[in-house]
C-alpha cells in the first residue's frame, strides 16, 4: 500500500473497531485534520482519536520536531501538542496477510504513554520512531528490544480505561 492507502485503511479500520465495540463514532473528513481523526462517544463522555497507520513496523511520530533538539525534547514537543482528551490508535499492517483473512494489529495509547515508550527506545536513548517490535543488533542499543506494551492492544476494556481517566 502507498502512504495514502495506509492512512485511509488505518482510519477506516479504527472507526470500524470502535463501532463494533459499541461506541458512537464520528469521522472527520478532508485534509489537514486538527489533532484528531475520529471522535468516540460513550454517553456524555468523548475521546478524540488520532489515527496513525504503518506498513513497515513503526510509526514515525517526532521526526518533524527533532531538528535542533534532543530525542527527549522532540518527544516532549510532540506529546504536548495533544490535549488531555486525545488518544492515539496505532494500526500496523506489516506481515498481515489479507488473503488468509488476517487483520491489522491495533494499539491504543495516550500521547504521554507513547512519549514514555519512545524515550525508553534504543536502550533508553530515545528515537523518533515508535516500533511495534524491534531488536537492536548494533550501535548504542545493541541487544535491546523495543516493543509495544501488551496492555495497549485494542480492546473494549482498554477503551473504557480511557473513559474512566477522563
C-alpha positions in Angstrom: 0.0 0.0 0.0 1.1 3.5 -0.6 1.1 6.0 2.3 -2.3 7.4 1.4 -3.8 3.9 1.3 -2.3 3.1 4.7 -3.7 6.2 6.2 -7.2 5.7 4.8 -7.2 2.0 5.7 -6.0 2.7 9.3 -8.6 5.3 9.9 -11.4 3.2 8.5 -10.4 0.1 10.4 -10.1 2.1 13.7 -13.6 3.6 13.2 -14.9 0.1 12.5 -13.4 -1.4 15.7 -14.8 1.4 17.9 -18.2 1.0 16.3 -18.0 -2.8 16.7 -17.1 -2.3 20.4 -20.5 -0.5 20.7 -19.3 3.1 20.8 -20.6 6.0 18.7 -18.0 7.2 16.2 -17.8 10.5 14.2 -15.2 10.7 11.4 -13.7 13.9 10.2 -13.2 14.1 6.5 -10.9 16.3 4.5 -7.2 17.3 4.5 -5.2 18.5 7.5 -7.3 17.4 10.4 -6.6 19.3 13.6 -5.0 16.9 16.1 -7.5 14.0 15.7 -9.3 12.0 13.0 -12.2 10.4 14.9 -14.4 11.3 17.9 -15.6 8.3 20.0 -18.6 8.9 22.3 -19.9 7.0 25.3 -22.9 8.7 26.8 -21.8 12.3 27.7 -18.1 11.4 27.5 -15.9 11.6 24.4 -12.4 10.9 23.2 -10.6 12.4 20.3 -8.7 9.7 18.4 -5.6 10.4 16.3 -5.0 7.5 13.9 -1.5 6.5 12.8 -1.1 3.7 10.2 2.0 1.8 9.3 3.0 -1.0 7.0 6.7 -1.1 8.0 6.6 -2.0 11.7 7.0 1.5 13.1 5.3 4.9 13.4 7.4 8.0 12.7 5.9 10.5 15.1 8.5 13.0 16.1 10.9 13.5 13.1 9.5 16.9 12.3 10.3 18.1 15.8 13.8 16.7 16.0 15.9 19.3 14.2 18.0 21.1 16.8 16.5 19.2 19.7 17.4 16.0 21.6 15.2 13.0 21.1 13.6 13.7 24.5 12.9 17.3 23.7 11.3 16.3 20.3 9.2 13.7 22.0 8.0 16.2 24.7 7.1 18.7 22.0 5.0 16.1 20.2 3.3 14.9 23.4 2.5 18.5 24.4 0.8 19.2 21.1 -2.1 16.9 22.2 -4.9 17.7 24.5 -5.9 15.5 27.5 -8.9 14.0 25.7 -6.8 12.7 22.8 -5.7 9.1 22.4 -3.7 7.6 19.6 -4.7 4.5 17.6 -1.6 2.8 16.1 -2.6 0.5 13.3 0.0 -2.0 11.9 -0.3 -3.7 8.5 3.2 -5.2 8.3 3.0 -9.0 7.9 -0.8 -9.0 7.7 -1.9 -11.5 5.0 -5.3 -10.3 3.7 -5.6 -13.5 1.6 -5.5 -15.5 4.8 -8.1 -13.3 6.4 -5.7 -11.7 8.9 -6.5 -8.3 10.4 -4.2 -5.4 11.2 -2.9 -5.1 14.7 -4.2 -2.1 16.6 -3.0 -0.5 19.8 -4.4 2.4 21.8 -2.3 4.7 24.0 -2.3 8.3 25.3 0.4 10.6 23.8 2.0 10.6 27.2 2.3 6.8 27.3 3.7 6.9 23.8 6.2 9.5 24.7 7.4 7.4 27.7 7.9 4.4 25.5 9.7 6.4 22.8 12.1 7.8 25.5 12.9 4.2 26.5 13.6 3.1 22.9 17.1 2.4 21.7 18.2 1.3 25.1 17.0 4.5 26.8 18.5 6.8 24.2 15.2 7.7 22.6 14.1 7.7 18.9 11.8 9.5 16.6 10.1 6.2 15.6 7.8 4.1 17.8 8.3 0.5 16.8 5.9 -2.4 17.3 8.8 -4.8 17.9 12.4 -4.2 17.1 15.6 -5.9 18.2 18.7 -3.7 18.0 21.6 -5.7 16.6 24.2 -2.9 16.6 25.0 0.6 17.8 24.3 2.1 21.2 21.2 0.0 21.7 22.7 -3.4 20.7 20.9 -6.2 22.4 17.9 -4.0 23.4 14.3 -4.8 22.2 11.7 -2.1 21.7 8.2 -3.5 22.0 4.7 -2.1 22.2 3.3 -2.9 25.7 0.8 -5.7 25.7 -1.8 -3.6 27.6 -2.1 -1.2 24.6 -3.8 -3.9 22.4 -7.2 -2.7 21.2 -10.0 -3.9 23.5 -13.2 -2.7 25.0 -11.5 -2.8 28.4 -8.7 -0.6 27.1 -11.2 2.0 25.7 -13.1 2.0 29.0 -9.9 2.6 30.8 -9.5 5.9 28.9 -13.1 6.9 29.6 -12.5 6.3 33.3 -9.5 8.6 33.3 -11.5 11.5 31.8 
